[in-house]
Amino acid sequence: MKLLGLEFYKCRRRKVVLVCAAVLAAELLWFGAYLARQDPEDLLHGWMLLFYNLAMIDAIILPISVATLASRNCELEHKGASLKLLETMVTPGRLYLAKLSWGALVLAALLIIRSALFLGMGLWAGFVGAAPLGRFGVFTLLSWAVSMMIYGLQQGLSLRFANQAAALVCGIFGSFIGIMSMLFPPSLVRCVPWGYYGLMALARMEWDPDTRFTQFFWQWPQPLDLVLLALWAVLFFIVGRTLFVRKEV
């Protein structure tokens, strides 16, 4: 707990709150602009539209956002002899876990607030039907799980390379691949870590080219996808931790 508290103390001037606020503002503006272009009949499936667009927005915005948060938390350790001083007091493995726990808490707070804001937006827009609170809870948990998997990758890069450009470029690449992967078949998306934002979407869309009719429907994630998500997360954790523990300081 002391190490976790130290991580929050070190990040008190790293503008983490500002980064999170920018993420929320970007997502709200994106979906708000989308809603403004919809006809009243389109909003009959408003909650499905919201969840489908949330998955798409996450695939674009969260990879670079997660990379930024990981970079803000880890770049301090590369300045001066910070790592050498820290490792005289605590083992590298414990330090790595403390940073990962910091990311888990920050992302959890960000996504819970995000879900609350979008729930309020759906109620304000007057979407038909009762608010799917259970689906909001499940979607928040899935978004957090995918973001933590990506965070494990980004933290490993941020701690490995003193130049944070490497980690941020990876995040930008992830945002591009994340949205592109929504056009791929599921078998291919499973091989792309950033594609799991779309793969875990609770609302899906089918478009009939003959009738030009778009149909939205609910769908729970496949058990195989959940297992693969866990395996990706474990892989990034083990590789990132191993590289950090063996890093010369």
C-alpha positions in Angstrom: 0.0 0.0 0.0 2.9 2.4 0.7 4.3 1.8 -2.7 0.9 2.4 -4.3 0.5 5.6 -2.3 3.9 6.7 -3.5 2.9 6.2 -7.1 -0.1 8.5 -6.6 2.1 11.0 -4.8 4.7 11.0 -7.6 1.9 11.6 -10.2 0.3 14.5 -8.4 1.8 17.0 -10.8 1.8 14.8 -13.9 -1.6 16.2 -15.1 -3.2 12.8 -15.0 -6.6 14.3 -14.1 -6.3 16.6 -17.2 -5.5 13.6 -19.4 -8.5 11.7 -18.1 -10.8 14.8 -18.5 -9.6 15.1 -22.1 -10.5 11.5 -22.8 -14.0 11.9 -21.4 -14.5 15.2 -23.3 -13.4 13.6 -26.6 -15.7 10.6 -26.1 -18.7 12.8 -25.2 -18.2 15.1 -28.1 -17.8 12.2 -30.5 -21.0 10.6 -29.5 -22.8 13.9 -29.1 -22.0 14.8 -32.7 -23.2 11.3 -33.8 -26.5 11.7 -31.9 -27.1 15.1 -33.5 -27.1 13.5 -37.0 -29.6 10.8 -36.2 -33.3 10.8 -37.1 -35.9 10.2 -34.4 -36.6 6.7 -35.7 -32.9 5.8 -35.4 -33.1 6.5 -31.7 -35.6 3.7 -31.2 -32.5 1.5 -30.7 -30.7 4.3 -28.8 -29.1 2.1 -26.1 -27.8 -0.3 -28.7 -26.4 2.6 -30.7 -24.8 3.9 -27.6 -23.0 0.6 -26.8 -22.0 0.0 -30.4 -20.5 3.5 -30.7 -18.8 3.2 -27.3 -16.9 0.2 -28.4 -15.9 2.0 -31.6 -14.9 5.1 -29.7 -12.9 3.0 -27.2 -11.0 1.3 -30.1 -9.9 4.7 -31.4 -9.3 6.7 -28.2 -8.4 4.4 -25.4 -5.2 2.8 -26.9 -3.4 6.2 -27.2 -5.0 7.3 -23.9 -3.7 4.2 -22.0 -0.3 4.8 -23.6 -0.3 8.4 -22.4 -1.2 7.4 -18.8 1.4 4.7 -18.7 4.0 7.1 -20.0 3.1 9.8 -17.5 3.5 7.3 -14.7 6.7 5.7 -15.8 8.9 8.5 -17.4 9.9 9.9 -14.0 11.9 6.7 -13.3 14.2 7.4 -16.2 15.3 10.8 -15.0 18.6 10.9 -13.1 19.2 7.9 -10.9 15.6 7.4 -9.9 15.4 3.7 -10.7 18.7 3.0 -8.9 17.6 4.9 -5.8 14.2 3.1 -5.8 15.7 -0.3 -6.2 17.8 0.2 -3.1 14.6 0.3 -1.1 12.3 -2.1 -3.0 12.6 -5.0 -5.4 11.9 -4.3 -9.1 9.1 -6.8 -9.1 7.2 -5.0 -6.3 7.7 -1.6 -8.0 6.4 -3.0 -11.3 3.3 -4.4 -9.5 2.7 -1.0 -7.7 2.8 0.8 -11.0 0.4 -1.7 -12.5 -2.0 -1.3 -9.6 -1.9 2.5 -10.0 -2.9 2.0 -13.7 -5.7 -0.3 -12.7 -7.2 2.2 -10.2 -6.9 5.2 -12.5 -8.5 3.3 -15.5 -11.2 1.9 -13.2 -12.1 5.4 -12.0 -12.0 6.8 -15.6 -14.2 4.1 -17.1 -16.7 4.2 -14.2 -17.1 8.0 -14.6 -17.3 7.5 -18.4 -20.2 5.0 -18.0 -22.0 7.3 -15.7 -21.8 10.2 -18.1 -23.0 8.1 -21.1 -25.8 6.7 -19.0 -26.8 10.3 -18.2 -26.6 11.2 -21.9 -28.8 8.3 -22.8 -31.4 9.3 -20.3 -31.2 13.0 -21.3 -31.7 12.0 -25.0 -34.8 10.0 -24.1 -33.7 6.6 -25.4 -36.6 4.1 -25.6 -36.8 1.5 -22.8 -35.3 1.2 -19.4 -31.6 2.0 -18.9 -29.6 -1.3 -19.2 -27.7 -0.8 -16.0 -26.5 -4.4 -15.9 -25.1 -4.1 -19.4 -23.4 -0.8 -18.4 -21.7 -2.6 -15.5 -20.6 -5.5 -17.8 -19.4 -3.2 -20.5 -17.4 -1.1 -18.0 -15.7 -4.3 -16.6 -14.9 -5.5 -20.1 -13.5 -2.1 -21.2 -11.4 -2.1 -18.0 -10.1 -5.6 -18.7 -9.1 -4.8 -22.2 -7.5 -1.5 -21.2 -5.5 -3.2 -18.5 -4.3 -5.7 -21.0 -3.1 -2.8 -23.2 -1.7 -1.0 -20.1 0.5 -4.0 -19.4 2.0 -3.7 -22.8 2.4 0.0 -22.6 3.9 0.0 -19.1 6.5 -2.6 -20.2 7.5 -0.3 -23.1 7.5 2.8 -21.0 9.8 1.3 -18.4 12.0 -0.4 -20.9 12.7 2.6 -23.1 13.8 6.0 -21.6 12.5 7.7 -24.8 8.7 7.6 -24.4 8.2 8.1 -28.1 8.4 4.3 -28.5 5.5 3.7 -26.2 3.4 6.6 -27.6 4.0 5.5 -31.2 2.8 2.0 -30.2 -0.3 3.6 -28.7 -1.0 5.6 -31.9 -0.5 2.4 -33.9 -2.9 0.7 -31.6 -5.6 3.3 -32.1 -5.3 2.9 -35.9 -5.4 -0.9 -35.7 -8.1 -0.9 -33.1 -10.7 0.8 -35.4 -9.5 -1.0 -38.5 -9.9 -4.4 -36.7 -13.6 -3.8 -36.5 -13.7 -4.6 -40.2 -11.7 -7.8 -39.8 -13.2 -11.3 -39.2 -13.2 -12.4 -35.5 -10.5 -15.0 -36.2 -8.1 -12.3 -37.2 -9.1 -9.8 -34.6 -8.2 -12.3 -31.9 -4.6 -11.9 -33.0 -4.6 -8.1 -32.5 -4.6 -7.0 -28.8 -6.2 -3.6 -29.6 -9.0 -5.3 -31.5 -10.5 -6.6 -28.3 -12.3 -3.4 -27.7 -14.5 -4.2 -30.7 -14.4 -8.0 -30.0 -15.9 -7.5 -26.6 -18.7 -5.1 -27.8 -22.1 -6.0 -26.3 -24.0 -4.4 -29.3 -23.3 -5.6 -32.8 -24.5 -4.3 -36.2 -25.4 -6.1 -39.4 -25.9 -4.2 -42.7 -27.9 -5.7 -45.6 -26.5 -4.4 -48.9 -29.6 -5.3 -50.8 -32.2 -3.7 -48.5 -29.7 -1.1 -47.1 -31.2 -1.8 -43.7 -29.0 -1.8 -40.6 -29.9 -4.0 -37.7 -28.5 -3.8 -34.2 -28.6 -6.7 -31.7 -27.2 -7.6 -28.3 -24.5 -10.2 -28.1 -22.4 -11.4 -25.1 -18.6 -12.0 -25.6 -17.6 -15.6 -26.5 -15.9 -17.6 -23.7 -12.9 -18.2 -26.1 -12.4 -14.4 -26.4 -12.4 -14.0 -22.6 -9.8 -16.7 -22.3 -7.7 -15.2 -25.0 -8.0 -11.8 -23.4 -6.7 -13.2 -20.1 -3.8 -14.9 -21.9 -2.8 -11.7 -23.7 -2.8 -9.9 -20.3 -0.7 -12.6 -18.6 1.7 -12.6 -21.5 2.2 -8.8 -21.4 2.6 -8.9 -17.6 5.2 -11.7 -17.6 7.2 -10.2 -20.5 7.1 -6.6 -19.2 7.9 -7.6 -15.6 10.8 -9.9 -16.7 12.3 -7.2 -18.9 12.0 -4.6 -16.1 13.5 -6.9 -13.4 16.5 -7.7 -15.7 17.0 -4.1 -16.7 20.4 -2.7 -15.7 20.2 0.6 -13.8 
